Amino acid sequence: MILRNRILLRTFGFGLLLSLAVGPNARAELTVIYDNGQTWPIAPLLDPLLVEETPSTDPAANAPLNPSARYGPAILSNLLPVRSPGLSVGNVTTSTLNPEVMARLAQGNPRPFFLIGSDTVSLQWLNSHRNTLKRLGAVGLLIQAETEADIRQVADVAQGLPITLGSGGDLAVALGIDRYPVLITSDSIRQ
């Protein structure tokens, strides 16, 4: 066990020395790819390892970051517009899923989900099916929105239904659909 720990320590130490040897110019900037509101930045942990750079003369570069900009949820305007290539508003022509797709849905998340846009047809559909969607415990994916006002309007009509933003293009291809609004369960597609 001690021998294994020494080998691990040597390997880790060599990797650390190698990363410090390449210098600050070879280091890429860190990018946040997921933030659930409970994450902490890694930058303070890296500070002791970084070589000090010459301070910038640009006042904006030397200004401290706004704490609200460092932590918390994403800025909504940065997520817009939301578009879904291959999907358009209209009636779904089929009501059953391909057996292969049904098998994948049954293995994955059995929870019903729906795709909607911020258009008039989607808002009317959401308003008329809201109680059914709540009863089923369905979650929504807003696949078309241009402005923050669009998102607020969908949220107002949803009245507490969980809805997230995202492109539905890949999902539509996987499910073999090209229209929305639509409710997808493990055994069917409904409008």
C-alpha positions as CSV (number, residue, x, y, z in Angstrom):
1,M,0.0,0.0,0.0
2,I,2.8,2.4,0.9
3,L,4.6,1.6,-2.4
4,R,1.4,2.3,-4.3
5,N,1.0,5.6,-2.6
6,R,4.6,6.6,-3.4
7,I,4.1,5.8,-7.1
8,L,0.9,7.8,-7.1
9,L,2.6,10.7,-5.3
10,R,5.5,10.7,-7.8
11,T,3.1,10.6,-10.8
12,F,1.1,13.4,-9.4
13,G,4.2,15.4,-8.5
14,F,5.7,15.0,-12.0
15,G,2.4,16.1,-13.6
16,L,2.3,19.2,-11.3
17,L,5.9,20.1,-12.1
18,L,5.2,19.6,-15.8
19,S,2.2,21.9,-15.7
20,L,4.1,24.6,-13.9
21,A,7.0,24.3,-16.3
22,V,4.9,25.1,-19.4
23,G,4.4,28.6,-18.0
24,P,1.4,30.9,-17.8
25,N,1.2,31.5,-21.6
26,A,0.4,27.8,-22.3
27,R,-2.5,27.8,-19.8
28,A,-6.0,28.2,-21.2
29,E,-8.6,30.3,-19.5
30,L,-11.1,28.3,-17.4
31,T,-14.7,28.2,-18.7
32,V,-17.8,27.5,-16.7
33,I,-19.7,24.6,-18.3
34,Y,-22.2,24.0,-15.5
35,D,-23.2,25.9,-12.5
36,N,-26.0,24.7,-10.2
37,G,-25.7,27.7,-7.9
38,Q,-23.7,25.6,-5.3
39,T,-20.4,25.5,-7.1
40,W,-17.4,27.5,-6.2
41,P,-14.7,28.9,-8.6
42,I,-11.5,27.1,-8.8
43,A,-9.4,30.2,-9.4
44,P,-8.7,30.9,-5.7
45,L,-7.3,27.4,-5.4
46,L,-5.0,27.9,-8.3
47,D,-3.6,31.3,-7.2
48,P,-0.6,29.9,-5.2
49,L,0.4,28.0,-8.3
50,L,0.3,30.8,-10.8
51,V,3.2,33.1,-11.7
52,E,2.4,36.7,-11.1
53,E,1.9,38.7,-14.2
54,T,2.6,42.4,-14.7
55,P,-0.5,44.4,-13.7
56,S,-2.5,45.9,-16.5
57,T,-2.8,49.6,-16.9
58,D,-6.4,49.2,-18.0
59,P,-8.7,50.3,-15.1
60,A,-11.4,47.9,-16.1
61,A,-9.0,44.9,-15.9
62,N,-7.9,45.9,-12.4
63,A,-11.4,46.5,-11.1
64,P,-12.7,43.9,-8.7
65,L,-15.4,41.6,-10.1
66,N,-19.0,42.2,-9.0
67,P,-19.8,39.4,-6.6
68,S,-23.1,38.8,-8.3
69,A,-21.3,38.2,-11.6
70,R,-19.1,35.5,-10.0
71,Y,-21.8,33.4,-8.4
72,G,-25.4,32.5,-9.0
73,P,-27.5,31.6,-12.0
74,A,-26.6,32.3,-15.6
75,I,-27.7,35.7,-17.1
76,L,-30.8,35.0,-19.1
77,S,-29.9,37.3,-22.0
78,N,-26.8,35.3,-22.6
79,L,-28.9,32.2,-23.3
80,L,-30.9,33.8,-26.1
81,P,-32.0,33.4,-28.8
82,V,-33.1,29.7,-28.4
83,R,-33.8,28.1,-31.8
84,S,-34.4,24.5,-32.8
85,P,-33.5,23.7,-36.4
86,G,-35.7,21.1,-38.0
87,L,-38.7,21.8,-35.7
88,S,-41.6,24.1,-36.5
89,V,-45.0,24.9,-35.1
90,G,-47.8,22.6,-36.4
91,N,-49.8,19.4,-36.0
92,V,-48.0,16.1,-35.4
93,T,-48.8,13.6,-38.0
94,T,-48.0,10.5,-36.0
95,S,-49.1,9.6,-32.5
96,T,-46.8,6.6,-31.8
97,L,-43.1,6.4,-31.5
98,N,-40.8,4.1,-33.3
99,P,-40.4,0.9,-31.2
100,E,-36.7,1.5,-30.9
101,V,-37.3,5.1,-29.6
102,M,-39.9,3.8,-27.2
103,A,-37.4,1.3,-25.8
104,R,-34.8,4.1,-25.3
105,L,-37.3,6.3,-23.6
106,A,-38.5,3.5,-21.3
107,Q,-34.8,2.8,-20.3
108,G,-34.0,6.4,-19.7
109,N,-36.2,8.9,-17.9
110,P,-39.8,7.6,-17.8
111,R,-41.0,11.1,-16.9
112,P,-43.2,12.7,-19.5
113,F,-41.8,15.9,-21.1
114,F,-43.1,18.4,-23.6
115,L,-41.6,20.7,-26.2
116,I,-43.0,24.2,-26.7
117,G,-42.1,27.5,-28.2
118,S,-43.0,31.1,-27.2
119,D,-45.4,31.4,-30.2
120,T,-49.1,31.8,-29.9
121,V,-49.9,28.2,-30.8
122,S,-47.6,26.9,-28.1
123,L,-48.9,29.3,-25.5
124,Q,-52.5,28.3,-26.2
125,W,-51.5,24.6,-26.1
126,L,-49.7,25.1,-22.8
127,N,-52.7,27.0,-21.3
128,S,-55.2,24.3,-22.3
129,H,-53.0,21.3,-21.3
130,R,-51.4,22.8,-18.1
131,N,-53.5,20.8,-15.6
132,T,-52.8,17.5,-17.5
133,L,-49.1,18.3,-17.7
134,K,-49.0,19.0,-13.9
135,R,-50.9,15.8,-13.1
136,L,-48.5,13.8,-15.2
137,G,-45.5,15.5,-13.6
138,A,-44.2,16.5,-17.0
139,V,-41.3,18.8,-17.5
140,G,-40.9,21.2,-20.4
141,L,-38.2,22.3,-22.8
142,L,-38.7,25.7,-24.3
143,I,-37.2,25.2,-27.8
144,Q,-37.9,28.6,-29.4
145,A,-37.6,32.0,-27.8
146,E,-36.1,35.2,-29.0
147,T,-36.3,37.6,-26.1
148,E,-36.5,37.6,-22.3
149,A,-40.2,38.8,-22.7
150,D,-40.9,35.6,-24.6
151,I,-39.5,33.5,-21.7
152,R,-41.5,35.5,-19.1
153,Q,-44.7,35.0,-21.1
154,V,-44.2,31.2,-21.2
155,A,-43.4,31.2,-17.5
156,D,-46.6,33.2,-16.8
157,V,-48.7,30.7,-18.8
158,A,-46.9,27.7,-17.3
159,Q,-47.9,28.8,-13.7
160,G,-45.2,26.8,-12.0
161,L,-44.6,23.9,-14.5
162,P,-40.9,23.2,-14.6
163,I,-39.6,24.4,-18.0
164,T,-36.0,24.9,-19.1
165,L,-34.4,26.4,-22.2
166,G,-32.7,24.5,-24.9
167,S,-32.5,23.6,-28.5
168,G,-34.7,20.6,-29.4
169,G,-33.1,19.9,-32.8
170,D,-31.1,16.8,-31.8
171,L,-33.9,15.5,-29.6
172,A,-36.3,15.9,-32.6
173,V,-34.0,13.9,-34.8
174,A,-33.7,11.2,-32.2
175,L,-37.4,11.0,-31.7
176,G,-38.4,11.3,-35.3
177,I,-40.5,14.4,-34.9
178,D,-40.6,17.8,-36.7
179,R,-43.5,19.7,-35.0
180,Y,-44.2,21.2,-31.7
181,P,-45.9,21.8,-29.2
182,V,-45.9,18.2,-28.2
183,L,-46.1,15.9,-25.1
184,I,-43.8,12.9,-25.2
185,T,-44.4,9.9,-22.9
186,S,-42.7,6.6,-22.9
187,D,-45.4,5.2,-25.3
188,S,-46.7,8.0,-27.4
189,I,-46.6,11.5,-28.7
190,R,-49.6,13.7,-28.0
191,Q,-50.7,17.2,-28.9
